[in-house]
């Protein structure tokens, strides 16, 4: 028979954790010393204005960027009738800013541009700050 796993701490256990007291068990082998954890300050910028080496590893983390031109709802019948040359009307008008998503979260809006032979999006409005995204603020 397995012992039942505790899901909540008692008031005494919480006080012991916060106060750094010693929890006593049935014998001396069960004694546990609890100490307050202190974390070092995370230095996001060096005096020269560049990011410190402590967060540089984050800069290579891949993220998905999506630009949503618009959307619409269509029936399965309409999808099955589509073919080359079919036009799907979207809920946005020509010239209206497109939504820019970062890992599925709306973070900005922008205008569609042509770069060479490809489409791109020129960011015109930032909707979320770096702090709100949990990212270090980028300085120039």
C-alpha positions in Angstrom: 0.0 0.0 0.0 1.4 3.4 -1.0 1.4 6.4 1.3 -1.0 9.1 0.4 0.8 12.1 -1.2 0.2 15.4 0.5 -1.2 18.1 -1.7 -1.1 21.0 0.7 1.4 22.3 3.3 0.2 22.8 6.8 0.5 26.2 8.5 3.5 25.0 10.5 5.3 23.7 7.4 4.7 27.1 5.6 6.0 29.0 8.7 9.0 26.7 8.8 9.8 27.3 5.1 9.4 31.1 5.4 11.2 31.4 8.8 14.1 29.1 8.0 13.3 26.9 11.0 14.1 23.2 11.3 11.4 20.7 10.6 11.6 17.8 13.0 10.7 14.3 12.0 10.4 11.0 13.8 14.2 10.7 14.1 17.3 12.8 13.4 17.5 11.4 9.8 14.3 13.2 9.0 15.6 16.7 10.0 15.5 19.2 7.1 17.0 22.6 7.3 15.0 25.2 5.3 16.7 28.4 4.0 15.4 31.3 2.1 16.5 31.3 -1.6 18.1 34.4 -2.9 18.6 34.9 -6.7 21.2 37.0 -8.3 20.0 40.1 -10.2 19.7 39.3 -13.9 21.8 42.0 -15.7 20.0 42.6 -19.0 22.2 45.3 -20.3 25.9 46.3 -19.9 26.9 49.9 -19.5 27.7 50.1 -23.2 24.1 49.5 -24.2 24.5 46.0 -25.5 23.0 42.9 -24.0 25.1 41.0 -21.5 26.2 37.4 -22.2 23.8 36.1 -19.6 20.8 36.5 -22.0 22.6 36.2 -25.4 21.6 32.5 -25.6 18.0 33.6 -26.0 18.6 35.4 -29.2 18.9 32.2 -31.2 15.7 30.6 -30.0 13.4 30.1 -33.0 9.9 31.7 -32.9 7.1 31.5 -35.4 6.0 34.8 -36.9 2.7 34.9 -38.8 1.1 37.8 -40.6 -2.7 37.3 -40.9 -4.1 39.0 -44.0 -7.7 38.2 -43.0 -10.0 35.4 -42.4 -13.5 34.1 -43.4 -15.8 31.3 -42.8 -16.8 29.0 -45.7 -18.8 25.8 -45.8 -17.3 22.5 -46.8 -19.4 22.6 -49.9 -17.8 25.9 -50.9 -14.3 24.5 -50.2 -14.9 21.4 -52.3 -16.0 23.7 -55.2 -12.8 25.7 -55.2 -10.3 25.4 -57.9 -7.6 27.4 -59.7 -8.8 31.0 -60.1 -11.3 30.8 -57.2 -11.4 33.9 -55.0 -11.8 33.8 -51.3 -13.1 37.1 -49.8 -11.5 38.0 -46.5 -12.8 40.1 -43.6 -10.2 42.9 -44.2 -10.2 45.6 -46.8 -7.4 46.6 -49.1 -4.8 48.7 -47.3 -6.0 47.7 -43.8 -3.1 46.7 -41.5 -2.4 43.0 -41.1 -2.1 41.4 -37.7 1.3 40.0 -36.8 1.5 37.1 -34.4 4.5 35.8 -32.5 4.1 32.2 -31.4 0.3 32.5 -31.8 0.0 35.8 -29.8 -1.0 39.1 -31.5 1.9 41.4 -30.9 1.9 44.0 -33.7 0.2 45.3 -36.9 1.7 46.3 -40.2 1.4 47.0 -43.9 2.0 44.5 -46.6 5.1 45.4 -48.8 6.8 43.7 -51.7 10.5 42.9 -51.2 12.1 41.8 -54.4 9.7 39.0 -55.6 8.4 38.2 -52.1 5.8 39.7 -49.8 6.8 41.2 -46.4 5.2 43.2 -43.6 6.4 46.6 -42.5 5.6 46.9 -38.8 3.6 50.0 -38.1 2.3 49.4 -34.5 3.6 47.4 -31.6 0.8 46.1 -29.4 2.9 44.3 -26.7 6.0 45.4 -24.9 9.1 43.2 -24.4 8.4 43.1 -20.7 4.8 41.8 -21.4 6.3 39.1 -23.6 8.8 38.1 -20.9 11.7 39.2 -23.2 14.6 41.5 -22.4 14.1 45.0 -23.7 16.2 45.7 -26.8 18.1 48.9 -26.9 19.7 50.5 -29.9 
